[in-house]
Amino acid sequence: MENTNLSVLRQVVEQGFGNANLTVIDNLISDKNIEHQFTLKGGKEGLKKTILNLANAFSNRHYQLVNHAVSGDIVWVHYRYTAIHTGPFMNHEPTGKNFVMDVMDVARIKDRQIVEH
């Protein structure tokens, strides 16, 4: 059986970011979330904007869970993100090329919501 806290983070990454499902963000990110990643500032609305920017810039988005660890309310995940660069992103025109990036996230989860990232 998968740990509940791991499940929360997986849903945010795989459904929120991977499928641009913004309802997941509303449900699983605390209104009082403390965000440490400078590119994700702006609360839930800032996070949603980032997700939509990624969805508009990259097609065929996929997050594959490579490894994880859980200790109490802290979850660490390592994902391999693959996509195709099909739209403008950070002042770069689309290349049509495959994009691969390793992603590491650490989150603190309380009452089935991310309260710190």
N, C-alpha and C positions, 0 to 999 in steps of 0.2 A: 504494500500500500504506500502510495506517495505521500510524503510529508505535506501537510496543509500549507505551511509557509512556502515551501518550494512550489507548490501548485499555484499560489497567488503570483509569485514572480514569473513563473512560466506563462501564465495567462497574459500578464502585462507585456512580456516580450513577444510571445508567439502570436497572440491575437491582437493586442494593442498595436505594437509596432509592425508585426508581420502582415496583418490583415487590415491595418488602419481602422480597427474597431474602437472607436472613441468611447463607446459605452463602458468598455472594460476600464478605461482610465477613470471615468466617473465613479465606477463601483469599487475599484481596488486601490486607488491612490487616495490617501487621507487628505482632507482639506488642510491639515496642519503639517503635511509632509515637509521634511527638511531636505532640500536638494543641494548636493555638494558639486554636481557636475555643471560647470558654468554654461554649457550649451543647452541645458534643460531648465533654466531659470524661468520664472513667470507663473508658477503654480500649475494647476491642471490645464488652464488655457494655453500657457506657454508650451507645455508638453504636447498638447493636441496639435498646436501649430507646427511643432517639430515633426510630429508623426505625419501630418499632411504634406509637409515639404518633402520628406523622404519618399512618401507614396507617389508624389508627383514627379520625382526625379528618378526613381528606380522601379522597374517592373520585375515581375517574377521574384519577389522578395521571399526569402526563406531563412529561417533561423533554426539551426540544428544544435541541440544541446550536446555539448562535447563532454562536459564534466560539471559537477556541482558538489557543494558541501553545505551542511546545515548544522548549526549549533544554536539551539534554543530559538531565539527570535531573529537570528541573523542567517541570511542565505547568501551564498556565493555561487555565481553561475559563470560558465565559460561557454559562449555560443560562437558558432561559425555562421556568419551572415553572408549570403550570396544573393546577387541581384544582377540586373542589367541596367546600365546607365542610359535611360531613355528620355530624360528631361533635364532642364537646367538645374544645377546644384552649386551653391556657393560660388557664383560667378563663372561657372564652367558650363559650357554648352554640352549637350548630350553627345556621348561618344559611341553609343551602341555596344560598348564592350562589357564583358562580364566583370563583375566587381565582387571581390572576396575580402572580408575583414573579420578578424577575431574580436569578439566583444566580451568584456568582463564586467560584471555588475555585482555589487554588494548592496543588500537591502535589509533593513530592519522592519519586521512585520509585527503588527499588533492588531488583534481582532479582525483578521483577514483583510487588512489594508496595509499598504506600504506607508510607513511613517517616516522613513529616512532612507535616502539613496545616495 
